[in-house]
């Protein structure tokens, strides 16, 4: 799946500003409509270190009504969480009706980072595929809109970004030993990503692979996918879409 993704997509500055102004305005209106009609949504961001998950999420959340979403940056489970069923903490982070939950990394860590790092056994990550599909099917059956992104960059691009981050006095703190280890194990993570993308691609939880070499293209694709997905869900529920007029300009 990832091998066939072209990573040279790009968007010029003026076209980006025009398209994002349109989408940012539209997304705000759609979020409000979802809130008023009790349509909850879950947006998952997975992908490579330095692929731009954090900055893309930042651009997204600046446009949203802050009372209508929750952002969850997922780390390794704490001591008491590790003693409970592994999906327990994610059940507790589900949004209320009409709200949006945004996950910066998610339950997919079990079949991606944890698998490659060897912190769980082979049987555990094999069994996780079925648990994930059932979990997401339950979310969809309960009325949530599930939108999943994998931000994809090549190993050479990742290396360039990590070196740039290393040389940035304000950003170098983000580089940990684990980040460099994951970079060196890019090939193993690639195999794991290919497998979990294929095995968890479903009608109720489809993946959108975001070609993230160009930052402007990545942000456009994320905004466009979220807006389109929420609009489609509102139509399926026979909820009238709001009238709108795009205003403002996209940030660079």
Backbone as CSV, one residue per row, in Angstrom:
resi,resn,N_x,N_y,N_z,CA_x,CA_y,CA_z,C_x,C_y,C_z
1,UNK,0.833,-1.205,0.000,0.000,0.000,0.000,0.868,1.256,0.000
2,UNK,1.792,1.359,0.976,2.629,2.555,1.073,3.639,2.640,-0.064
3,UNK,4.055,1.481,-0.584,5.062,1.475,-1.651,4.573,2.186,-2.900
4,UNK,3.277,2.193,-3.119,2.729,2.775,-4.343,2.279,4.222,-4.169
5,UNK,2.466,4.777,-2.972,2.013,6.150,-2.719,3.040,7.144,-3.264
6,UNK,2.650,8.009,-4.194,3.579,9.031,-4.686,3.771,10.121,-3.643
7,UNK,5.020,10.404,-3.316,5.302,11.354,-2.240,5.671,12.742,-2.753
8,UNK,5.446,12.987,-4.040,5.850,14.280,-4.609,4.684,15.246,-4.780
9,UNK,3.534,14.940,-4.189,2.410,15.881,-4.267,2.812,17.197,-3.601
10,UNK,2.412,18.293,-4.210,2.707,19.601,-3.624,1.600,20.578,-3.993
11,UNK,1.585,21.690,-3.282,0.575,22.718,-3.508,1.262,24.066,-3.409
12,UNK,1.083,24.899,-4.438,1.673,26.231,-4.431,1.066,27.109,-3.351
13,UNK,1.800,28.132,-2.966,1.377,28.967,-1.845,0.025,29.625,-2.079
14,UNK,-0.178,30.212,-3.244,-1.441,30.925,-3.490,-2.617,29.968,-3.588
15,UNK,-2.396,28.830,-4.244,-3.476,27.846,-4.332,-3.812,27.303,-2.943
16,UNK,-2.792,27.093,-2.149,-2.988,26.619,-0.774,-3.830,27.611,0.021
17,UNK,-3.487,28.890,-0.050,-4.238,29.896,0.698,-5.692,29.936,0.263
18,UNK,-5.913,29.839,-1.044,-7.278,29.878,-1.554,-8.084,28.666,-1.094
19,UNK,-7.502,27.481,-1.234,-8.224,26.264,-0.863,-8.454,26.174,0.645
20,UNK,-7.450,26.538,1.425,-7.594,26.428,2.877,-8.570,27.451,3.434
21,UNK,-8.629,28.641,2.835,-9.617,29.617,3.280,-11.021,29.050,3.115
22,UNK,-11.244,28.401,2.003,-12.526,27.746,1.717,-12.820,26.659,2.747
23,UNK,-11.843,25.778,2.970,-12.067,24.625,3.837,-12.149,24.995,5.307
24,UNK,-11.340,25.955,5.746,-11.374,26.359,7.147,-12.730,26.937,7.512
25,UNK,-13.270,27.769,6.643,-14.584,28.349,6.886,-15.664,27.273,6.878
26,UNK,-15.573,26.374,5.915,-16.578,25.325,5.794,-16.535,24.369,6.983
27,UNK,-15.323,24.014,7.415,-15.198,23.076,8.523,-15.786,23.647,9.808
28,UNK,-15.596,24.925,10.051,-16.161,25.545,11.241,-17.689,25.414,11.229
29,UNK,-18.301,25.683,10.074,-19.757,25.575,9.971,-20.226,24.132,10.141
30,UNK,-19.468,23.186,9.565,-19.851,21.783,9.668,-19.708,21.294,11.105
31,UNK,-18.653,21.723,11.786,-18.488,21.351,13.193,-19.676,21.835,14.019
32,UNK,-20.104,23.057,13.779,-21.254,23.614,14.508,-22.523,22.801,14.221
33,UNK,-22.693,22.407,12.961,-23.866,21.614,12.590,-23.836,20.246,13.281
34,UNK,-22.662,19.628,13.351,-22.534,18.347,14.046,-22.864,18.505,15.526
35,UNK,-22.388,19.590,16.114,-22.671,19.859,17.529,-24.180,19.970,17.768
36,UNK,-24.838,20.739,16.928,-26.268,20.985,17.102,-27.106,19.728,16.887
37,UNK,-26.582,18.784,16.103,-27.352,17.579,15.778,-26.816,16.314,16.453
38,UNK,-25.881,16.483,17.371,-25.405,15.346,18.150,-24.601,14.322,17.385
39,UNK,-23.868,14.767,16.366,-23.045,13.852,15.568,-21.609,13.904,16.087
40,UNK,-21.188,12.862,16.779,-19.833,12.807,17.309,-18.845,12.297,16.270
41,UNK,-17.598,12.698,16.396,-16.572,12.262,15.445,-15.258,11.988,16.158
42,UNK,-14.474,11.099,15.565,-13.176,10.704,16.097,-12.166,10.786,14.960
43,UNK,-11.129,11.603,15.153,-10.113,11.806,14.131,-8.787,11.274,14.658
44,UNK,-8.222,10.298,13.954,-7.003,9.614,14.382,-5.840,10.032,13.487
45,UNK,-4.736,10.439,14.107,-3.518,10.763,13.371,-2.421,9.770,13.740
46,UNK,-1.984,9.002,12.752,-0.826,8.133,12.886,0.171,8.500,11.785
47,UNK,1.366,7.944,11.858,2.363,8.232,10.828,3.761,8.235,11.409
48,UNK,4.695,8.683,10.601,6.101,8.670,10.971,6.455,9.836,11.892
49,UNK,7.476,9.623,12.722,8.061,10.750,13.460,8.508,11.798,12.437
50,UNK,8.244,13.073,12.756,8.630,14.220,11.921,7.822,14.330,10.635
51,UNK,6.723,13.580,10.535,5.891,13.687,9.332,4.966,14.893,9.371
52,UNK,4.868,15.564,10.530,4.052,16.765,10.615,2.722,16.577,11.312
53,UNK,2.586,15.507,12.097,1.314,15.292,12.795,0.987,16.460,13.716
54,UNK,1.965,16.875,14.515,1.714,17.938,15.488,1.342,19.256,14.845
55,UNK,2.085,19.660,13.818,1.796,20.941,13.176,0.482,20.895,12.410
56,UNK,0.159,19.751,11.820,-1.116,19.612,11.108,-2.283,19.669,12.083
57,UNK,-2.146,18.995,13.211,-3.190,19.051,14.235,-3.332,20.472,14.762
58,UNK,-2.203,21.173,14.928,-2.265,22.554,15.379,-3.036,23.434,14.418
59,UNK,-2.783,23.270,13.119,-3.510,24.044,12.108,-4.998,23.703,12.134
60,UNK,-5.308,22.433,12.366,-6.707,22.002,12.406,-7.436,22.579,13.610
61,UNK,-6.835,22.468,14.781,-7.540,22.888,15.998,-7.698,24.399,16.098
62,UNK,-6.816,25.152,15.429,-6.987,26.617,15.444,-8.271,27.044,14.757
63,UNK,-8.806,26.193,13.893,-10.013,26.552,13.170,-11.276,26.112,13.898
64,UNK,-11.162,25.160,14.806,-12.345,24.578,15.434,-12.819,25.397,16.629
65,UNK,-14.097,25.280,16.913,-14.652,25.840,18.145,-14.071,25.052,19.322
66,UNK,-13.320,25.686,20.210,-12.601,24.941,21.257,-13.500,24.172,22.215
67,UNK,-14.736,24.603,22.383,-15.631,23.887,23.292,-16.161,22.604,22.675
68,UNK,-15.915,22.414,21.376,-16.498,21.273,20.687,-15.535,20.152,20.372
69,UNK,-14.299,20.224,20.867,-13.375,19.124,20.596,-12.448,18.908,21.790
70,UNK,-11.846,17.716,21.833,-10.819,17.375,22.810,-9.648,16.759,22.057
71,UNK,-8.445,17.208,22.415,-7.227,16.674,21.806,-6.544,15.742,22.798
72,UNK,-6.221,14.534,22.339,-5.574,13.544,23.193,-4.232,13.144,22.582
73,UNK,-3.142,13.532,23.225,-1.799,13.134,22.803,-1.449,11.858,23.556
74,UNK,-1.399,10.749,22.851,-1.276,9.446,23.488,0.186,9.076,23.720
75,UNK,0.482,8.736,24.954,1.804,8.251,25.345,1.679,6.784,25.790
76,UNK,2.782,6.217,26.222,2.738,4.857,26.746,1.833,4.813,27.979
77,UNK,1.117,3.711,28.180,0.211,3.628,29.341,0.964,3.766,30.657
78,UNK,0.341,4.445,31.610,0.916,4.583,32.936,0.749,3.266,33.700
79,UNK,1.364,3.221,34.879,1.429,1.963,35.619,0.049,1.341,35.846
80,UNK,-0.922,2.148,36.313,-2.238,1.580,36.588,-2.968,1.221,35.300
81,UNK,-2.716,1.979,34.211,-3.354,1.683,32.924,-2.842,0.377,32.346
82,UNK,-1.576,0.086,32.590,-0.976,-1.130,32.045,-1.577,-2.390,32.663
83,UNK,-2.225,-2.241,33.811,-2.831,-3.392,34.480,-4.242,-3.669,33.986
84,UNK,-4.784,-2.769,33.153,-6.159,-2.899,32.679,-6.172,-3.368,31.222
85,UNK,-7.314,-3.829,30.691,-7.395,-4.157,29.267,-6.893,-2.981,28.429
86,UNK,-6.115,-3.267,27.395,-5.356,-2.214,26.733,-6.213,-1.161,26.035
87,UNK,-7.447,-1.504,25.669,-8.322,-0.515,25.035,-9.100,0.319,26.056
88,UNK,-8.976,-0.027,27.328,-9.758,0.652,28.366,-9.559,2.157,28.320
89,UNK,-8.329,2.627,28.236,-8.083,4.069,28.309,-8.652,4.805,27.101
90,UNK,-8.781,4.118,25.976,-9.356,4.773,24.792,-10.880,4.858,24.889
91,UNK,-11.494,3.849,25.474,-12.937,3.944,25.723,-13.243,5.170,26.578
92,UNK,-12.375,5.467,27.519,-12.611,6.586,28.424,-12.375,7.947,27.784
93,UNK,-11.848,7.962,26.577,-11.560,9.231,25.899,-12.551,9.522,24.763
94,UNK,-13.578,8.710,24.633,-14.540,8.935,23.554,-15.310,10.234,23.783
95,UNK,-15.622,10.945,22.711,-16.304,12.242,22.864,-17.788,12.084,23.153
96,UNK,-18.355,13.122,23.718,-19.797,13.172,23.918,-20.484,13.410,22.575
97,UNK,-21.795,13.257,22.564,-22.553,13.475,21.331,-22.308,14.898,20.812
98,UNK,-22.006,14.994,19.539,-21.789,16.290,18.918,-20.367,16.798,19.005
99,UNK,-19.527,16.178,19.845,-18.151,16.624,20.005,-17.209,15.834,19.099
100,UNK,-15.988,16.341,18.980,-14.947,15.696,18.201,-13.775,15.353,19.116
101,UNK,-13.259,14.147,18.990,-12.041,13.751,19.692,-10.938,13.589,18.664
102,UNK,-9.794,14.234,18.901,-8.653,14.160,18.002,-7.539,13.413,18.728
103,UNK,-7.047,12.360,18.107,-6.003,11.537,18.714,-4.674,11.735,17.981
104,UNK,-3.700,12.281,18.703,-2.329,12.370,18.205,-1.637,11.079,18.638
105,UNK,-1.631,10.088,17.753,-1.326,8.691,18.018,-2.504,8.075,18.770
106,UNK,-2.590,6.751,18.724,-3.837,6.122,19.156,-3.608,4.673,19.543
107,UNK,-4.700,3.900,19.488,-4.653,2.467,19.755,-3.802,1.719,18.740
108,UNK,-3.442,2.378,17.637,-2.602,1.707,16.639,-1.146,1.579,17.080
109,UNK,-0.772,2.242,18.159,0.573,2.071,18.676,0.885,0.615,18.998
110,UNK,-0.131,-0.153,19.355,0.071,-1.559,19.736,0.555,-2.396,18.548
111,UNK,0.086,-2.072,17.356,0.457,-2.862,16.168,1.493,-2.138,15.311
112,UNK,2.068,-1.064,15.853,3.049,-0.279,15.107,4.306,-0.107,15.953
113,UNK,4.323,0.875,16.825,5.525,1.142,17.616,5.819,0.032,18.631
114,UNK,4.786,-0.429,19.356,5.004,-1.465,20.364,5.444,-2.773,19.714
115,UNK,4.862,-3.076,18.585,5.228,-4.315,17.873,6.706,-4.313,17.498
116,UNK,7.158,-3.226,16.887,8.544,-3.173,16.420,9.521,-3.095,17.595
117,UNK,9.141,-2.353,18.636,10.014,-2.214,19.802,10.110,-3.507,20.606
118,UNK,9.169,-4.422,20.391,9.190,-5.682,21.109,8.694,-5.580,22.541
119,UNK,7.940,-4.526,22.847,7.431,-4.360,24.215,6.200,-5.214,24.480
120,UNK,5.625,-5.797,23.436,4.543,-6.766,23.593,4.886,-7.992,22.757
121,UNK,4.271,-9.108,23.087,4.535,-10.340,22.373,3.823,-10.417,21.036
122,UNK,4.270,-11.339,20.198,3.683,-11.493,18.858,2.206,-11.829,18.920
123,UNK,1.817,-12.679,19.848,0.397,-13.025,19.965,-0.436,-11.807,20.323
124,UNK,0.108,-10.936,21.178,-0.628,-9.744,21.598,-0.920,-8.824,20.426
125,UNK,0.103,-8.546,19.596,-0.185,-7.629,18.491,-0.974,-8.299,17.377
126,UNK,-0.869,-9.599,17.230,-1.730,-10.293,16.273,-3.191,-10.192,16.710
127,UNK,-3.434,-10.458,17.994,-4.808,-10.397,18.513,-5.372,-8.979,18.455
128,UNK,-4.488,-7.978,18.483,-4.946,-6.589,18.506,-5.682,-6.197,17.227
129,UNK,-5.359,-6.813,16.108,-6.062,-6.460,14.867,-7.561,-6.695,15.001
130,UNK,-7.936,-7.860,15.497,-9.358,-8.154,15.674,-10.006,-7.237,16.691
131,UNK,-9.287,-6.956,17.783,-9.836,-6.067,18.809,-10.064,-4.669,18.253
132,UNK,-9.138,-4.197,17.424,-9.277,-2.865,16.829,-10.469,-2.811,15.887
133,UNK,-10.607,-3.818,15.043,-11.746,-3.818,14.116,-13.067,-3.838,14.864
134,UNK,-13.163,-4.644,15.922,-14.399,-4.699,16.710,-14.654,-3.378,17.437
135,UNK,-13.597,-2.800,17.990,-13.704,-1.504,18.675,-14.244,-0.440,17.719
136,UNK,-13.649,-0.352,16.540,-14.064,0.677,15.584,-15.457,0.385,15.025
137,UNK,-15.794,-0.874,14.861,-17.141,-1.204,14.391,-18.182,-0.778,15.426
138,UNK,-17.871,-0.967,16.703,-18.778,-0.533,17.762,-18.955,0.979,17.748
139,UNK,-17.843,1.711,17.531,-17.929,3.167,17.462,-18.837,3.599,16.315
140,UNK,-18.651,2.979,15.152,-19.468,3.333,13.988,-20.936,2.985,14.230
141,UNK,-21.194,1.813,14.814,-22.572,1.406,15.091,-23.242,2.348,16.087
142,UNK,-22.426,2.972,16.936,-22.973,3.902,17.926,-23.143,5.309,17.354
143,UNK,-22.793,5.494,16.070,-23.057,6.767,15.404,-21.873,7.686,15.239
144,UNK,-20.687,7.281,15.687,-19.519,8.140,15.518,-19.027,8.123,14.072
145,UNK,-18.521,9.255,13.631,-17.823,9.335,12.353,-16.342,9.111,12.641
146,UNK,-15.747,8.089,12.035,-14.358,7.724,12.296,-13.506,8.092,11.076
147,UNK,-12.505,8.946,11.310,-11.630,9.433,10.244,-10.192,9.147,10.656
148,UNK,-9.477,8.361,9.830,-8.137,7.910,10.207,-7.108,8.363,9.162
149,UNK,-6.044,9.000,9.647,-4.974,9.481,8.773,-3.659,8.787,9.103
150,UNK,-2.903,8.472,8.055,-1.514,8.040,8.217,-0.659,9.001,7.398
151,UNK,0.166,9.802,8.097,1.031,10.775,7.421,2.322,10.082,7.004
152,UNK,2.566,10.081,5.704,3.637,9.258,5.126,4.740,10.115,4.522
153,UNK,5.981,9.843,4.939,7.174,10.417,4.317,8.199,9.301,4.157
154,UNK,9.168,9.498,3.248,10.215,8.514,3.049,11.292,8.612,4.115
155,UNK,12.154,7.599,4.157,13.196,7.564,5.182,14.185,8.714,5.012
156,UNK,14.556,9.044,3.759,15.507,10.137,3.528,14.912,11.471,3.976
157,UNK,13.636,11.679,3.691,12.969,12.919,4.119,12.894,12.974,5.635
158,UNK,12.617,11.853,6.261,12.567,11.824,7.719,13.933,12.176,8.313
159,UNK,14.988,11.609,7.742,16.341,11.897,8.237,16.657,13.386,8.130
160,UNK,16.277,13.992,7.013,16.526,15.425,6.814,15.794,16.258,7.855
161,UNK,14.568,15.897,8.139,13.785,16.654,9.121,14.323,16.464,10.541
162,UNK,14.742,15.259,10.846,15.289,15.011,12.182,16.596,15.775,12.391
163,UNK,17.436,15.844,11.371,18.681,16.613,11.494,18.381,18.094,11.664
164,UNK,17.398,18.579,10.928,17.021,19.976,11.069,16.484,20.267,12.467
165,UNK,15.715,19.348,12.992,15.189,19.506,14.345,16.312,19.442,15.380
166,UNK,17.260,18.551,15.150,18.400,18.427,16.059,19.185,19.732,16.163
167,UNK,19.287,20.455,15.052,20.074,21.693,15.012,19.276,22.919,15.432
168,UNK,18.011,22.722,15.782,17.151,23.827,16.203,17.181,23.931,17.726
169,UNK,17.726,25.008,18.285,17.807,25.120,19.750,16.453,25.033,20.444
170,UNK,15.395,25.460,19.741,14.072,25.453,20.352,13.324,24.135,20.138
171,UNK,13.821,23.309,19.229,13.091,22.082,18.927,13.830,20.802,19.229
172,UNK,15.126,20.905,19.538,15.931,19.701,19.710,15.481,18.853,20.895
173,UNK,14.783,19.479,21.852,14.313,18.714,23.016,13.340,17.608,22.617
174,UNK,12.718,17.735,21.444,11.747,16.733,21.009,12.407,15.432,20.558
175,UNK,13.706,15.499,20.256,14.412,14.326,19.766,14.900,13.475,20.933
176,UNK,14.325,12.318,21.058,14.712,11.394,22.113,15.450,10.209,21.497
177,UNK,16.011,9.399,22.359,16.665,8.181,21.890,15.685,7.294,21.140
178,UNK,14.442,7.247,21.607,13.423,6.420,20.951,13.166,6.883,19.520
179,UNK,13.158,8.200,19.293,12.914,8.724,17.945,14.003,8.248,16.999
180,UNK,15.266,8.350,17.409,16.362,7.907,16.544,16.322,6.401,16.339
181,UNK,15.950,5.657,17.354,15.850,4.211,17.206,14.759,3.843,16.206
182,UNK,13.643,4.547,16.262,12.566,4.271,15.307,12.996,4.637,13.888
183,UNK,13.784,5.703,13.772,14.272,6.069,12.443,15.183,4.972,11.883
184,UNK,16.090,4.459,12.712,16.977,3.396,12.243,16.202,2.128,11.884
185,UNK,15.056,1.945,12.530,14.217,0.777,12.250,13.073,1.133,11.292
186,UNK,13.319,2.098,10.413,12.270,2.550,9.485,11.700,1.370,8.696
187,UNK,12.575,0.495,8.200,12.111,-0.634,7.394,11.176,-1.549,8.152
188,UNK,11.490,-1.831,9.410,10.623,-2.682,10.224,9.284,-1.997,10.495
189,UNK,9.330,-0.711,10.752,8.078,0.028,10.951,7.262,0.076,9.653
190,UNK,7.946,0.144,8.531,7.257,0.155,7.239,6.443,-1.129,7.067
191,UNK,7.060,-2.265,7.369,6.361,-3.547,7.268,5.155,-3.581,8.210
192,UNK,5.352,-3.112,9.441,4.255,-3.100,10.414,3.125,-2.180,9.949
193,UNK,3.496,-1.007,9.408,2.477,-0.061,8.939,1.686,-0.639,7.777
194,UNK,2.378,-1.242,6.823,1.687,-1.866,5.692,0.652,-2.878,6.182
195,UNK,1.042,-3.668,7.170,0.138,-4.713,7.646,-1.055,-4.135,8.382
196,UNK,-0.825,-3.181,9.294,-1.991,-2.692,10.038,-2.909,-1.837,9.161
197,UNK,-2.343,-1.133,8.179,-3.203,-0.384,7.267,-4.108,-1.326,6.468
198,UNK,-3.543,-2.430,6.022,-4.323,-3.389,5.236,-5.353,-4.119,6.098
199,UNK,-4.961,-4.514,7.296,-5.829,-5.353,8.105,-6.887,-4.573,8.871
200,UNK,-6.765,-3.258,8.927,-7.779,-2.450,9.625,-8.472,-1.469,8.682
201,UNK,-8.320,-1.684,7.386,-9.065,-0.903,6.390,-10.455,-1.505,6.270
202,UNK,-11.462,-0.779,6.717,-12.827,-1.298,6.728,-13.787,-0.259,6.158
203,UNK,-14.982,-0.714,5.908,-16.035,0.186,5.419,-16.338,1.270,6.440
204,UNK,-16.302,0.911,7.722,-16.653,1.869,8.776,-15.447,2.655,9.292
205,UNK,-14.230,2.210,8.953,-13.036,2.909,9.417,-11.966,2.941,8.346
206,UNK,-12.202,3.608,7.217,-11.212,3.629,6.141,-10.011,4.506,6.489
207,UNK,-8.873,4.160,5.921,-7.661,4.956,6.093,-7.507,5.979,4.970
208,UNK,-6.991,7.146,5.320,-6.543,8.128,4.330,-5.040,8.293,4.503
209,UNK,-4.286,7.898,3.487,-2.836,8.080,3.526,-2.530,9.484,3.011
210,UNK,-1.840,10.256,3.823,-1.537,11.648,3.496,-0.076,11.743,3.048
211,UNK,0.122,12.137,1.810,1.471,12.347,1.288,2.012,13.620,1.937
212,UNK,2.928,13.464,2.901,3.268,14.570,3.799,4.625,15.206,3.528
213,UNK,5.219,14.942,2.363,6.491,15.596,2.050,6.304,17.103,1.962
214,UNK,5.200,17.521,1.345,4.888,18.947,1.232,3.866,19.308,2.307
215,UNK,4.228,20.210,3.186,3.373,20.561,4.323,2.029,21.118,3.869
216,UNK,2.049,21.971,2.841,0.792,22.575,2.395,-0.158,21.524,1.842
217,UNK,0.373,20.586,1.052,-0.477,19.528,0.508,-1.081,18.680,1.635
218,UNK,-0.257,18.339,2.626,-0.729,17.502,3.730,-1.883,18.175,4.469
219,UNK,-1.730,19.456,4.774,-2.793,20.147,5.502,-4.061,20.246,4.669
220,UNK,-3.904,20.541,3.397,-5.080,20.595,2.528,-5.821,19.266,2.519
221,UNK,-5.077,18.166,2.371,-5.732,16.859,2.278,-6.447,16.507,3.574
222,UNK,-5.850,16.844,4.705,-6.488,16.566,5.996,-7.781,17.373,6.138
223,UNK,-7.719,18.679,5.883,-8.917,19.514,5.990,-9.999,19.035,5.030
224,UNK,-9.623,18.733,3.814,-10.592,18.317,2.801,-11.254,16.993,3.198
225,UNK,-10.466,16.049,3.690,-11.011,14.742,4.061,-11.968,14.855,5.237
226,UNK,-11.596,15.613,6.258,-12.475,15.753,7.430,-13.784,16.426,7.042
227,UNK,-13.677,17.508,6.287,-14.881,18.234,5.880,-15.792,17.363,5.039
228,UNK,-15.223,16.671,4.058,-16.007,15.805,3.178,-16.656,14.666,3.950
229,UNK,-15.918,14.058,4.872,-16.449,12.931,5.653,-17.605,13.364,6.547
230,UNK,-17.467,14.508,7.204,-18.544,14.980,8.079,-19.774,15.385,7.267
231,UNK,-19.550,16.036,6.127,-20.680,16.389,5.259,-21.432,15.140,4.811
232,UNK,-20.689,14.096,4.419,-21.331,12.858,3.954,-22.154,12.223,5.068
233,UNK,-21.640,12.256,6.295,-22.374,11.678,7.417,-23.649,12.460,7.710
234,UNK,-23.582,13.784,7.632,-24.773,14.592,7.846,-25.826,14.305,6.778
235,UNK,-25.402,14.154,5.551,-26.356,13.839,4.475,-27.016,12.487,4.716
236,UNK,-26.234,11.490,5.129,-26.789,10.162,5.378,-27.842,10.187,6.474
237,UNK,-27.734,11.130,7.371,-28.702,11.254,8.466,-29.845,12.206,8.106
238,UNK,-29.861,12.670,6.848,-30.883,13.614,6.371,-30.862,14.912,7.172
239,UNK,-29.682,15.353,7.526,-29.508,16.629,8.207,-29.092,17.676,7.171
240,UNK,-29.777,18.764,7.149,-29.486,19.803,6.164,-28.116,20.417,6.429
241,UNK,-27.317,20.542,5.391,-26.005,21.171,5.531,-26.158,22.684,5.628
242,UNK,-25.316,23.331,6.408,-25.432,24.788,6.560,-25.017,25.523,5.298
243,UNK,-25.708,26.623,5.026,-25.261,27.527,3.967,-24.037,28.267,4.483
244,UNK,-23.173,28.704,3.570,-21.929,29.315,4.031,-21.332,30.193,2.947
245,UNK,-20.417,31.038,3.375,-19.601,31.826,2.484,-18.167,31.808,3.041
246,UNK,-17.189,31.310,2.278,-15.824,31.255,2.807,-15.253,32.647,3.035
247,UNK,-14.584,32.825,4.162,-13.960,34.109,4.476,-12.579,33.881,5.048
248,UNK,-11.767,34.899,5.040,-10.444,34.816,5.665,-9.420,34.177,4.759
249,UNK,-8.227,33.960,5.297,-7.115,33.404,4.542,-6.465,32.296,5.347
250,UNK,-5.952,31.323,4.622,-5.251,30.229,5.291,-3.902,30.703,5.781
251,UNK,-3.498,30.138,6.899,-2.167,30.424,7.408,-1.134,29.663,6.610
252,UNK,0.058,30.194,6.510,1.146,29.522,5.793,1.612,28.319,6.598
